[in-house]
Amino acid sequence: MRLLFAEKLADRITLVAQRLPQVPVIVRERRAAAIVATMIGARQLVRSTSDPELSAIHLQTGAETAYNLAATPD
């Protein structure tokens, strides 16, 4: 199960990295990993609360942070 998760996670990071601006590969891969980690973390926070308003804040903040990471120049 862990191996399958790791494979799918690596696939997702690669997918995100392919859509980032043309910067050095190592920068793209690390930034993509940070974006995916941010998205996963935001999703966990959304699931951890029963307050719809707080869930919306977590989701919006995660999306904004991921976007800012993607838009950051080298």
Contacts in CASP RR format, 6 or more apart in sequence:
PFRMAT RR
TARGET T0000
AUTHOR 0000-0000-0000
METHOD contacts of the structure
MODEL  1
MRLLFAEKLADRITLVAQRLPQVPVIVRERRAAAIVATMIGARQLVRSTS
DPELSAIHLQTGAETAYNLAATPD
9 36 0 8 1.000
12 36 0 8 1.000
13 29 0 8 1.000
13 32 0 8 1.000
13 33 0 8 1.000
13 36 0 8 1.000
14 32 0 8 1.000
16 32 0 8 1.000
16 35 0 8 1.000
16 36 0 8 1.000
16 70 0 8 1.000
17 28 0 8 1.000
17 29 0 8 1.000
17 31 0 8 1.000
17 32 0 8 1.000
19 70 0 8 1.000
20 28 0 8 1.000
20 31 0 8 1.000
20 32 0 8 1.000
20 70 0 8 1.000
21 70 0 8 1.000
21 73 0 8 1.000
21 74 0 8 1.000
23 31 0 8 1.000
23 73 0 8 1.000
23 74 0 8 1.000
24 74 0 8 1.000
27 74 0 8 1.000
31 69 0 8 1.000
31 70 0 8 1.000
31 72 0 8 1.000
34 69 0 8 1.000
35 66 0 8 1.000
35 69 0 8 1.000
35 70 0 8 1.000
38 62 0 8 1.000
38 65 0 8 1.000
38 66 0 8 1.000
38 69 0 8 1.000
39 62 0 8 1.000
39 66 0 8 1.000
41 62 0 8 1.000
42 58 0 8 1.000
42 59 0 8 1.000
42 61 0 8 1.000
42 62 0 8 1.000
42 63 0 8 1.000
42 65 0 8 1.000
42 66 0 8 1.000
43 59 0 8 1.000
45 55 0 8 1.000
45 58 0 8 1.000
46 55 0 8 1.000
46 58 0 8 1.000
46 59 0 8 1.000
49 55 0 8 1.000
49 58 0 8 1.000
END
